[in-house]
Amino acid sequence: MATTHIATIHIDGRPYPARTDENLLQACLENGFDLPYFCWHPDLGSVGACRQCAVRQYAGPDDRRGRIVMACMTAVTDGAILSIADDEARQFRAGIIEWLMTNHPHDCPVCAEGGECHLQDMTVMTGHAVRRYRFDKRTHRNQDLGPFVRHEMNRCIACYRCVRFYRDYAGGTDLAAFGMHNDVYFGRQADGALESGFAGNLVEICPTGVFTDKPFTRVYARKWNMDGAPSVCTHCAVGCNIIVNARQGTVRRVMNRYHAAVNRYFLCDRGRFGHGFASAPTRLAVPTCRVDGQQTVVPVRQALDRFAALAADGPIIGIGSERASLEANFALRALAGAAGFSTGLNGPRHDLAMLLPALLQASPARNPTLHEMEQADAVLVLGEDVSATAPRLALALRQTARLPGYQAAAAAGVPRWMDAATRMMGAGQRAPFFVLAPDATGLDDIAQECWRAAPDDLARLGFAIAHRIDPASPEPADLTEAESACAERIARALAGAARPLVVAGTQYGLAALPHAAANIAAALAGQGRGQGTGQGTGEGPGRDPALSLVQPACNTMGLALLGGTSLEAVAGMVRPGGIGGGIGTLVVMENDLTRHLGPPALDHLLSGVRHLVVIDHTATPLAARADIVLPAAAFSECGGTLVGSEGRAQRFLPVLTPDRPIQAAWRWARDLARALGRDPGWTDLDSVIAAIAAATPRLAAIGAAAPDAAYRLDGRRVRAEPDRFDGRTAMRANISVRDQPPHPNPDSPLAPSMEGAYGPDLPGALIPYYQQPGWNSVQSLNRFQQEIGGPMRGGDGGVRLLDAPPASAPPGGTPPARAWHSDIPPRFTPRPGQVLLLPQARLFGTEELSTLSPPIAARIEPPTLRIAPGWPTTETTATETTVTQTTVTGATITLMGRPVSLPVTCDAAIPAGLALYPAHDLDRSFSLPVWVDVAPAGQGQ
């Protein structure tokens, strides 16, 4: 990577600092100047398409004429002299905006982008206030682009941002530019849902109202009429930062919240549109108790008294959740006791959750941030479809495909931000990127090599790669010639890289996969320190290897650091002679056990439990069987802490105050303890956080994730509403016409009003919206950053918990001597009449909460059993040499002795002997993977 130096440039006669690796537009923005632009974007680079950022540049102090240049296409040089205020440059910019506006409709009052439109800001900035164009405007037909994005092509100014992000950055193929000159059209070849899992970013990428948030338009409110709060996405373990907007007691939309080390400028569609569960019909709103076999609404006091009475029947056991906050899980553990607290994970999932933080802390390789992953120069993804399990991580990995272009550009002296040139220089070249998975993944298109095999064989291949980098690591026996050659190629590429990255996870429930990944990372790190021989690689040592391990849910890592027993251990307590004499009351918090246990296993567990209490925000099949149900707050209504796969603890804050009796899950656990006469003394979120830090050494630092509720900016709370907010009285007119000031939330430093402090120096963890004078769109983010694309001026939120040496390290901090993992599985062998059923992860449909959101539900495809070719098909394939994506009539698989009929799709990407199916749609009385009998539909087993 190029070295950054600080230069001095002169803007309108005054000196300013600037970085030599940036362009003049970035330098002007970083120094606080208002210079308009459209086509440039910090993560997309410069193409000079809009010509809006014109400035006059002078050759030197004696040059009096200068020349007009595009700031986004001109590199910073020490001593550069330029003028933004130059009259000719101002006229040039005004002429550009006037031409762009000739075909733009006069529909700002009804445009969903109105009030936060970059085009509006730039039009005002350039002084364009009168339209001289009096001819017919060019018009286009809009397209139906699916449930996420609304299309209004007549507002387009042809900045090309949309296709540059969608195709070049996110890898989508179904959005393109059609036509030319004044008739260019950005859309699909035909109407239909945008296929990319990142299509929703077009809403923020587009500087006008061409692409807008379709679900938001159905519950629309202007930006200045909505509350905002910083939050964290709950739909995977990446930990993307988001801003949640709400009005009149409901969440209206979710937007990206910038974090330099994590999601930066982009979100996946599941994170952006999956918030609908918070206002779905399945929301629980009142406490209920079972009376005469029926769920009956009761007052809070009666529900708590009922719990106190039930608790006298025996020990209390608590089952936590990987989708609940640290505070909620800790409060439940305090209620049930450490020995009586379960993670709510079964079998392999529990063991793997506990394994991953230990592997990351013990590894000599770095645990990288998402942004650091983008800089990797060789990548191995081992046994995980991160496009479905960690979509934003997959988008970061996709950027490593730019490596050949960056290398060629550096050799030619072309800066990285010159986007078109670097892409042209890297055209036709593949970066060292390897995907080893049982099925096709969303990153196969950028891979130098894809290898399909069963999880056991993928793990064996991973161990072989590690052995070829460092012969001290264990080697699997009986590799085929093809496997040996593949291991050699990948080992050579990783060992020859300066910043190699290994990614694995828990998708297939096999500990050998992250163990193999840890061996590879350790071998690379050892090679860099001279501890490994690197024999057989033929390349120099790796210098900065990294290991990333993906957890399955938003707080699986936090739950693992908190600790607890498995569901099997809880089931063992109900058996005769079980631990503690059985279970009197089982308290389940934000966990639908029907997704983890099949009917027989769940029935067995509940049959040995005298009473069941459920604390959740969503009605689940488990809640229907409870004796007491207590309504918990959703992520938009409470504060809490989540720990992502990286080990970064991050705080989310409430944007809404829920109507009583709804309250945060940790408050319900506290109230249950009080009902038993055991008051833990927690009055607010900060007191729970302090208790966690004191009781759990591995979580001692979580208080640093964000400022506490006592934080004040200039002596005032942070305002959660823009200063033009209106309608407080009107919103309550059905209750009272008197203006009642909202009550501050004790868990948040945000004031639920427009009275308060706000500014670009706010801590990144507290920013509720982006707005600065003259900048009302999300582009105002530039004013909040220390430098363009860098950390926030007030610091990025969150704290990494796994960076400290493991507890077993000696006082000097050096990790213990390396110990190789040796659990090499035997070779996978297909069985006649059976298949190994693997869990299939999907971007839409397999994550629990997002499936309750209507826009996401509209994108869920019907599940099918995907299996290798060889089944009788409904169409002839005699003239084809391969069978790909051929649908058959169906199959019958046998689960626990019970036949289950499923639709089937034959897919040549799947190795023989394997099949995949979304796990949540099956009887969960077993853990996937599992061997099942299989036969075509209608045939006996």
Buried (B, 14 or more C-beta within 10 A) or exposed (E): EEEEEEBEBBBBEEEBEBBBBBBBBBBBBBBEBBBBBBBBBBBBBBBBBBBBBBBBBBEEEEEEEBEBBBBBBBBBEEEBBBBBEBEEBBEBBBBBBBEBBBBBBEEBEEBBBBBBBBBBBBBBBBEBEEEEEEEEEEEBEBBBBBBBBBBBBBBBBBBBBBBBBBBBBBBBEBBBBEEEEEEBBBBBEEEEBBBBBBBBBBBBBBBBBBBBBBBBEEEBBBBBBBBBBBBBBBBBBBBBBBBBBBBBEEBBBBBBBBBBBBBBBBBBBBBBBBBBBBBBEBBBEBBBBBEEEEBEEBEBEBBBBBBEEBBEEBBBBBBBBBBBBBBBBBBBBBBBEEEBBBBBBBBBBBBBBBBBBBBBBBBBBBBBBBBBBBBBBBBBBBBBBBBBBBBBBBBBBBBBBBBBBBBBBBEEEBBBBBBBBBBEBBEEEEBBBBBBBBBBBBBBEBBBBBBBBBBBBBBBBBBBBBBBBBBBBBBBEEBEEEBEEBBBBBBBBBBBBBBBBBBBBBBBBBBBBBBBBBBBBBBBBBBBEEBBBBEBBEBEBBBBBBBBBBBBBBBBBBBBBBBBBBBBBBBBBBEEEBBEEBBBBBBBBBBBBBBBBBBBBBEBBBEBBBBBBBBBBBBBEBBEBBBBBBBBBBBBBBBBBBBBBBBBBBBBBBBBBBEEBBBBBBBBBBBBBBBBEEEBEBEBBBBBBBBBBEBBEBBBBBBBBBBBBEBEBEEEBBBBBBEEBEEBEEEBEEEEEEEEEEEBBEBBBBBBBBEBBBBBEBBBBBBBBBBBEEBBBBBBBBBBBBBBBEBBBBBBBBBBBBBBBBEEBEEEEEBEEBEBBEEBBEBBEEEEEBBBBBBBBBBBBBBBBBBBBBBBBBBBEEBBBBBBBEBEBEEEEEEEEEBEEBBBEBBBBBBBEEEBEBBBBBBBBBBEBBBBBBBBBBBBBBBBBBEBBBBEBEEEE
